[in-house]
Amino acid sequence: MSVSPYATTEPVEPYLMQIGDIGITRSWVVTPRGTAPLRGSEWYIVNRTAYTSAIPVWAIVLAIVMFPIGLLFLMAKEQRVTGWIEVTVRR
């Protein structure tokens, strides 16, 4: 009996949740590197986000156009969130 080259080791169960490339079924964890049982798996989650605040461009333009009262617009701040969440699963 020969094994089809298109056979997959992925479980037949539907995904209950998906986090990036990691799929989670009722009893399996499916990663790009393979499938492993959910029971006994170790999860590591690292928050790699950063918050920055800056003066928006519109506030700088209004401060220049409406000088000296326009200087109050320089008190406006805009907050930006950049980064990612890193999820690692070990079997």
C-alpha positions in Angstrom: 0.0 0.0 0.0 1.4 3.4 -1.0 0.9 6.7 0.8 -0.4 9.6 -1.2 2.1 12.5 -1.4 -0.9 14.7 -0.8 -1.7 13.2 2.6 -1.9 15.6 5.4 -1.2 15.2 9.1 -3.7 17.9 9.9 -6.6 16.8 12.1 -10.1 16.5 10.6 -11.6 18.6 13.4 -12.7 22.2 12.6 -10.6 25.0 14.1 -12.2 26.5 17.2 -9.8 29.5 17.1 -6.9 30.7 15.0 -4.0 32.9 16.1 -1.9 33.9 13.2 -0.6 30.7 11.6 -1.6 28.6 14.6 -4.9 26.7 14.5 -6.5 25.2 17.6 -9.1 22.4 17.5 -10.7 20.6 20.4 -7.7 18.4 20.9 -4.9 19.5 18.5 -2.6 22.5 17.9 -1.8 23.0 14.2 1.3 25.0 13.5 3.3 25.6 10.3 5.9 23.1 11.6 3.4 20.3 12.4 0.5 19.1 14.5 0.6 18.3 18.2 -1.8 17.4 20.9 -3.3 20.3 22.7 -2.9 18.6 26.1 0.7 19.1 27.3 1.5 22.0 25.0 3.3 25.0 26.4 2.3 28.5 25.3 4.4 31.6 25.5 2.9 35.0 24.7 5.1 38.2 24.5 3.6 41.6 24.0 5.9 43.6 21.6 3.8 46.7 21.3 4.9 50.3 21.9 3.0 53.4 22.5 4.3 56.7 21.1 2.8 60.2 21.2 3.5 63.1 18.9 2.1 66.4 17.8 -0.1 65.9 14.7 0.7 67.7 11.5 -2.6 69.7 11.5 -1.6 71.2 14.9 1.8 72.4 13.7 0.1 74.0 10.6 -2.5 75.8 12.7 0.2 76.9 15.2 2.1 78.6 12.3 -1.0 80.1 10.6 -2.6 81.5 13.8 0.6 82.6 15.6 0.7 83.5 18.6 -2.7 82.2 19.8 -2.2 79.1 17.5 0.6 78.0 19.8 -2.1 76.4 22.0 -2.6 73.8 19.2 0.9 72.5 20.0 -0.7 71.0 23.2 -2.6 68.5 21.0 -1.1 65.0 21.1 -1.8 62.0 19.0 -1.1 58.5 20.4 0.1 55.7 18.0 0.4 52.0 18.8 2.9 49.9 16.8 4.3 46.4 17.2 3.0 42.9 17.4 2.1 40.0 19.8 4.4 37.0 19.6 2.9 33.6 20.3 5.1 30.5 20.6 3.8 26.9 21.1 6.1 24.1 22.4 5.1 20.5 22.4 
